C-alpha cells in the first residue's frame, strides 16, 4: 500500500496502488471537483495553472515577475586575502590561486560582480557548530597543537590535522559562503559562486574528511532567513554526509547526493535506503554510484532524480556542491567524468531560474579542478571557452597538451543498467510517497532525549520545533 503526495499541490491519495501509479486527480494536482479533462496536465511544474473556460481547461502562462534577476551578473566571491587563506590548506595547496587565475585568464571576471567575503563570526559559526568544538578548534589553531589529547574527540588529526591558523581558514571559508548566500537574499544576483567552499563532511561537533567547518550548512541556514524550502544538491565524489545529517529531521531542506558508494570508501554512508528521519523522512535522497561512470549515464541519472525532486519539493532556492573529484585523472581514481557532463547537470538546475548558491568541494588533481570550475563558470555565464589554455601564472601546470578539455580514461563502467534503473525506481517512489509527520502515526510517537546540543537558532531556521530536539527513540504510544 502506497500513500502518495505530489508535494506543493495539496492533493494526496492513499490506497492499494501499483508502484509508480497515481490517480488522475492526483497527477493533475487538483481535487475531483476541479478535475481537468483526461490526458491534460501541466507541461512542467510551475508552468501555469488550470483555469475553467466553458467545458474545457487551458493553461495560463505565468506572469513574469517585475525583476526576475536574470539580467543581473553572477556574484563571484573573491579577495586576494581569501584566496591566500584557502591556498594554505595542506590537502589542496595553491588550488584556490590556480582556479582564480585560470578564470581570470579567460577574461570571465569582468562578466561577474566581484564581492569581497567577510569572515564568519563565532556566533555565525555557532548557528550550527557547538561552542565546545569551535573553542577547541580555535585553541589548537592558535597553539599549532596537533597532539592535544582532546583533539581526537573532535575529529582533529589524521585527515584533519590541527595546524596553526586552521581556525582562521575555517572562519574565512564559512564567511565566504555566508556572504554569497546574503547576496542572494539581498537580490544582488540569481547565482552566487564560492569555488573555495563546499566542505560538506564536517559535523556540528567534529571535523571530518578535510572539512573543519561545514560552510554548506551555514549557507543553507542563512538562505532560510528568506527562502522557505532549500534544495541541496551534492555532485561530489563523496557522500555529503555532514549536510544530510544536519537537516535529516526537517522538511524545510531536501538533500540530494550523487556519490560513490562502495565498501570501505569514505564516509561509508549514503545508501539509497537512507531517506531521513522524523519530519525529515523522505527528504534525503541518496544515489549510490559505482566506479567508472561517464558523462552520458551520469547526466541521465542526475536529470531523472532532479526531475522527480523538483516536482515533489518545489524548492525556492538551491545550494549546489560541485566537487571536481569525479573528474577523470583525479587521484581518487573512481568516476570517469569530464567537465562537460557536470556542466549539463549544472545547466539543468540553472534552467529552474531559482536563487542558486554554487560551491566547490573535492578535487585533488589541481589542474583538472581548475579546468573544471573554469569551464563551469563559463556555463553559468553562457560562454563557450577557447580550447587553448591562455598564458598565465600557472600555465605550465596544464602540460603537456595545454588544453581545457579533459579526456576520459579507459576505466570500465561498473554501473550495470538494471541496477541503475532499480535505484531510479526506488527514488521515484521516495519522491512521490506522502511525507509523514509525527501526527500521521497515532500508534507510535517519537520521543527525544533532553541532552540535545542543538542550537535554538539552528532549530528555528530549519523548522524543528521544541518537541523535535535531541536523539530520536521510537516508543509505543
C-alpha positions in Angstrom: 0.0 0.0 0.0 1.4 3.3 -1.0 0.4 6.8 0.0 1.4 9.4 -2.5 1.6 13.2 -2.3 2.5 15.4 -5.2 4.1 18.0 -2.9 3.0 21.5 -3.2 -0.3 20.6 -4.9 -2.2 19.8 -1.6 -3.6 16.6 -3.2 -2.9 13.2 -1.7 -4.3 9.8 -2.2 -4.0 6.6 -0.2 -4.8 3.1 -1.3 -3.6 0.0 -2.9 -1.6 1.4 -5.8 0.9 -0.3 -8.0 4.4 1.2 -7.7 4.7 4.4 -9.7 0.9 4.8 -10.3 -1.1 7.8 -9.3 -4.8 8.6 -9.6 -5.9 11.1 -12.3 -6.9 13.8 -9.9 -3.6 13.4 -8.1 -1.5 13.6 -11.2 -3.1 16.9 -12.1 -2.7 18.2 -8.6 -6.4 19.1 -8.1 -9.4 17.6 -6.3 -12.1 15.7 -8.2 -14.3 18.8 -8.2 -11.6 20.6 -10.3 -10.5 17.7 -12.4 -9.2 18.6 -15.9 -10.1 16.5 -18.9 -8.3 13.2 -19.2 -4.9 13.5 -20.8 -4.5 17.2 -20.0 -1.8 18.2 -17.5 0.7 21.0 -17.0 3.8 20.7 -19.2 6.0 21.1 -16.2 5.9 22.1 -12.6 5.3 25.7 -12.1 4.5 26.4 -15.8 1.0 27.7 -15.1 -2.3 26.9 -13.5 -5.6 25.3 -14.6 -8.4 27.7 -15.5 -12.0 26.8 -16.2 -13.1 28.0 -19.7 -16.6 26.8 -20.5 -16.2 23.0 -20.5 -12.5 23.0 -21.3 -9.3 23.5 -19.4 -6.4 25.6 -20.5 -3.0 26.6 -19.2 -2.4 30.2 -18.2 1.1 31.4 -18.8 2.8 32.6 -15.6 3.3 36.3 -15.3 6.9 37.4 -15.5 8.0 38.9 -12.2 8.8 42.6 -12.3 12.5 41.9 -11.7 13.4 38.3 -12.4 17.1 38.9 -11.7 18.1 37.2 -14.9 19.8 40.3 -16.2 22.0 40.5 -13.1 25.5 39.1 -13.4 26.6 36.3 -11.1 28.3 37.2 -7.9 31.9 35.8 -7.6 33.3 35.7 -4.1 36.9 36.8 -4.1 39.6 38.8 -2.4 43.4 38.3 -2.5 43.4 37.6 1.2 40.7 35.0 0.9 42.5 33.1 -1.9 45.7 33.3 0.1 44.0 31.8 3.1 42.5 29.0 1.1 45.8 28.2 -0.5 47.1 27.2 2.9 45.0 24.1 3.2 47.6 21.3 3.0 45.4 18.9 1.0 44.9 21.3 -1.9 47.9 23.7 -1.7 47.6 26.7 -4.1 44.4 25.3 -5.6 42.4 28.4 -4.9 45.0 30.5 -6.8 45.1 28.1 -9.7 41.3 28.3 -10.1 41.1 32.0 -9.8 44.0 32.6 -12.2 42.5 30.4 -14.9 39.1 32.1 -14.6 40.9 35.5 -14.8 42.9 34.3 -17.8 39.8 33.5 -19.7 38.5 37.1 -19.0 35.5 35.9 -17.1 35.9 38.2 -14.1 34.7 41.2 -15.9 31.4 39.5 -16.6 30.7 38.9 -12.9 30.2 41.0 -9.9 33.2 40.5 -7.5 32.2 40.6 -3.9 34.8 40.6 -1.1 33.9 37.9 1.5 33.5 38.6 5.2 34.9 36.4 7.9 32.4 34.4 9.8 31.8 35.4 13.4 31.8 32.9 16.3 28.1 33.5 16.6 27.5 32.7 12.9 29.6 29.5 13.1 27.7 28.5 16.3 24.4 28.6 14.4 25.4 25.0 13.5 28.6 24.0 15.3 28.8 23.6 19.0 30.6 26.1 21.2 32.8 23.4 22.6 34.1 22.3 19.2 34.7 25.9 18.0 36.5 26.9 21.2 38.7 23.8 20.9 39.4 24.4 17.2 40.4 28.0 18.0 42.6 26.9 20.9 44.6 24.3 19.0 44.8 26.6 15.9 46.4 29.4 18.0 48.9 27.0 19.5 49.5 24.8 16.5 49.0 21.8 18.7 48.3 18.7 16.7 48.7 16.4 19.7 46.2 17.8 22.1 44.6 14.9 24.0 41.0 16.2 23.4 41.5 16.6 19.6 40.5 13.0 18.8 37.1 13.6 20.3 36.6 16.5 17.8 37.8 14.6 14.8 41.1 16.5 14.6 44.2 14.6 13.4 44.9 12.3 10.5 42.8 13.7 7.7 42.0 16.9 9.6 45.3 17.9 11.3 45.1 20.8 13.8 47.6 23.0 12.1 48.4 26.6 13.1 45.9 29.0 11.7 43.3 26.4 10.7 40.5 28.2 12.7 41.1 31.4 10.7 40.9 29.4 7.5 37.6 27.8 8.6 36.1 31.1 9.5 37.2 32.6 6.2 35.5 29.8 4.1 32.4 29.9 6.3 32.2 33.7 6.0 32.6 33.5 2.2 29.7 31.1 1.8 27.5 33.2 4.1 28.5 36.3 2.1 27.4 34.5 -1.1 24.1 33.5 0.5 23.4 37.0 1.7 23.9 38.3 -1.9 21.1 36.0 -3.0 18.9 37.2 -0.1 19.6 40.8 -1.0 18.6 40.3 -4.6 22.1 41.2 -5.9 22.1 38.2 -8.2 20.5 34.9 -9.1 23.7 32.9 -8.9 26.5 33.4 -6.3 29.8 31.4 -6.6 32.3 30.4 -3.9 34.6 27.8 -5.5 36.6 27.5 -2.3 33.6 26.4 -0.3 31.6 23.2 -0.3 33.3 21.4 2.6 30.4 19.1 3.3 31.7 16.5 5.7 32.1 18.5 8.9 29.6 17.7 11.7 28.3 20.1 14.4 31.0 18.9 16.9 33.5 17.1 14.7 35.9 17.8 11.8 35.8 15.1 9.1 37.2 14.4 5.6 39.4 17.5 5.3 36.4 19.6 6.5 36.8 21.7 9.6 33.6 23.8 9.2 30.5 22.9 7.2 30.1 26.1 5.2 27.4 24.5 3.1 25.2 24.1 6.2 26.0 27.7 7.2 25.0 28.9 3.7 21.7 27.0 3.9 20.9 28.4 7.3 21.5 31.9 6.0 19.2 31.3 3.0 16.5 30.0 5.3 16.1 33.6 6.5 14.3 34.3 3.3 13.6 31.1 1.4 11.2 28.6 2.9 12.4 25.5 1.1 16.0 24.9 0.2 17.2 22.1 -2.1 20.8 21.0 -1.5 22.4 19.1 -4.4 25.8 17.4 -3.9 27.7 16.2 -7.0 30.9 15.5 -5.2 32.5 12.0 -5.4 31.9 11.5 -1.7 28.5 11.4 0.1 27.5 14.8 1.5 27.0 13.2 5.0 27.6 16.4 7.1 24.9 18.3 5.3 22.4 15.4 5.3 22.9 14.8 9.0 22.4 18.5 9.8 18.9 18.5 8.1 17.9 14.9 8.5 15.0 15.8 10.8 13.5 18.7 8.8 11.2 19.0 5.8 12.4 22.5 5.1 15.7 21.4 3.5 15.8 18.5 1.0 19.2 16.9 0.3 20.2 15.1 -2.8 23.6 13.4 -3.1 25.1 11.5 -6.1 28.3 9.8 -4.9 30.4 6.7 -4.9 29.1 4.1 -2.5 31.4 1.1 -2.0 32.6 -0.9 1.0 35.5 0.9 2.7 35.1 4.1 0.7 34.8 7.3 2.8 32.4 8.2 4.5 30.7 4.8 4.1 27.2 6.3 4.2 24.6 7.3 1.7 22.9 4.1 0.5 19.6 4.6 -1.4 17.6 3.4 1.6 18.9 6.4 3.7 15.9 8.8 3.4 15.9 10.9 6.6 14.2 10.7 10.0 11.2 12.1 11.8 9.7 15.1 10.0 12.6 14.8 7.5 11.8 11.3 6.4 11.9 11.1 2.6 13.6 14.5 2.4 17.0 12.9 2.0 17.7 11.3 -1.4 20.9 9.3 -2.0 22.1 8.0 -5.3 24.9 5.4 -4.9 27.1 5.1 -7.9 29.9 2.7 -8.8 33.3 3.3 -10.4 33.8 4.2 -14.0 30.7 6.2 -14.7 30.9 8.6 -17.6 29.1 11.8 -18.6 26.1 10.4 -20.5 25.0 7.9 -17.9 25.7 10.3 -15.0 23.6 13.0 -16.6 20.7 10.6 -17.2 20.8 9.6 -13.5 21.1 13.2 -12.3 18.3 14.5 -14.6 16.0 11.7 -13.7 16.4 12.2 -10.0 16.2 16.0 -10.0 13.1 16.0 -12.2 11.3 14.0 -9.5 12.8 16.0 -6.7 11.8 19.3 -8.2 8.2 18.3 -8.8 7.9 16.8 -5.3 9.7 19.5 -3.2 9.1 22.7 -5.2 12.3 24.4 -3.9 12.6 28.2 -3.5 16.4 28.2 -3.6 19.2 25.8 -4.4 22.7 25.1 -3.0 24.8 23.2 -5.4 28.1 21.5 -4.4 30.3 20.7 -7.4 33.2 18.8 -6.2 35.7 18.0 -9.0 37.0 14.7 -7.7 34.5 13.0 -10.0 36.6 14.1 -13.0 38.9 11.7 -14.9 42.5 12.0 -13.7 41.7 12.7 -10.1 43.8 10.8 -7.6 40.7 9.2 -6.2 40.6 7.1 -9.4 36.8 6.4 -9.2 34.5 8.2 -11.6 35.4 8.9 -15.2 33.6 12.2 -15.8 34.6 15.4 -17.7 33.5 19.0 -17.0 31.1 18.7 -19.9 29.0 16.1 -18.1 29.0 18.1 -14.9 28.1 21.2 -16.9 25.0 19.5 -18.3 23.8 18.8 -14.7 24.5 22.5 -13.8 22.6 23.7 -16.8 19.6 21.6 -15.8 19.5 23.2 -12.4 20.1 26.7 -13.7 17.0 26.4 -16.0 14.8 26.4 -12.9 15.8 30.1 -12.6 16.0 29.9 -8.8 18.4 31.6 -6.4 21.4 29.3 -6.7 24.5 29.2 -4.5 27.4 27.4 -6.2 30.1 25.8 -4.1 33.3 23.8 -4.9 34.4 20.8 -2.8 36.7 18.0 -3.5 39.2 17.9 -6.4 42.7 16.8 -5.9 44.2 16.9 -9.4 44.7 20.7 -9.1 45.0 21.5 -12.8 41.9 19.4 -13.7 39.9 21.0 -10.8 40.8 24.5 -12.2 39.8 23.3 -15.7 36.5 22.0 -14.4 35.5 25.0 -12.3 36.6 27.5 -15.0 34.5 25.6 -17.6 31.5 25.6 -15.2 32.0 29.3 -14.7 31.7 29.7 -18.4 28.5 27.6 -18.3 27.0 29.9 -15.7 27.8 32.9 -17.9 26.6 31.2 -21.1 30.1 31.5 -22.6 32.0 29.0 -24.8 35.6 29.0 -23.8 38.6 28.5 -26.1 40.2 25.1 -26.0 43.7 26.5 -25.7 44.7 27.5 -22.1 45.6 31.2 -22.0 49.0 32.2 -20.9 49.0 33.0 -17.1 50.9 32.4 -13.9 50.2 28.6 -13.7 50.3 27.9 -17.5 53.0 25.2 -17.2 50.7 23.1 -14.8 48.4 22.3 -17.8 51.0 20.5 -19.9 51.7 18.6 -22.0 48.7 19.4 -24.1 47.7 22.8 -22.6 44.0 22.5 -23.4 40.9 23.0 -21.3 39.3 19.6 -22.3 39.7 16.5 -20.1 39.8 13.1 -21.8 38.1 10.2 -20.0 40.3 7.2 -19.2 39.7 3.6 -20.3 38.4 2.6 -16.8 35.4 0.2 -17.1 32.0 1.4 -16.1 30.8 -0.8 -13.1 27.2 0.6 -13.1 25.0 -2.1 -14.5 21.9 -0.7 -16.3 19.4 -2.8 -14.4 20.9 -1.7 -11.1 20.8 1.9 -12.1 17.1 1.5 -13.0 16.3 -0.2 -9.7 17.8 2.8 -7.9 15.9 5.3 -10.0 12.6 3.4 -9.5 13.2 3.4 -5.7 13.9 7.2 -5.7 10.8 7.8 -7.8 8.7 6.2 -5.1 10.5 8.1 -2.3 9.7 11.4 -4.1 6.1 10.5 -4.6 5.3 8.9 -1.3 3.4 11.1 1.2 5.9 12.7 3.6 4.7 11.6 7.0 4.7 13.8 10.1 4.7 12.5 13.7 0.9 13.1 13.9 0.4 10.7 10.9 1.3 7.8 13.1 -1.1 7.8 16.1 0.0 4.4 17.3 3.6 5.5 17.6 5.4 8.5 18.9 8.9 9.9 18.6 10.5 10.6 22.0 13.5 12.9 22.1 16.2 12.8 24.7 16.7 16.0 26.7 20.5 16.0 26.3 20.3 17.7 22.9 23.1 20.0 21.9 21.1 21.5 19.1 21.3 25.3 18.7 17.9 27.1 19.2 18.8 29.3 16.2 19.5 26.2 14.1 16.3 24.6 15.2 14.1 27.6 14.3 15.8 28.1 10.9 15.4 24.5 9.8 11.8 24.2 11.1 12.4 21.8 14.0 10.1 22.6 16.9 11.0 22.3 20.6 9.4 18.8 20.7 11.8 17.6 17.9 15.1 18.1 19.7 17.7 15.5 20.7 18.2 11.9 19.8 15.0 10.1 18.5 13.8 7.0 20.2 10.8 5.1 18.7 8.4 4.3 21.5 5.0 2.6 21.8 2.3 5.2 22.5 
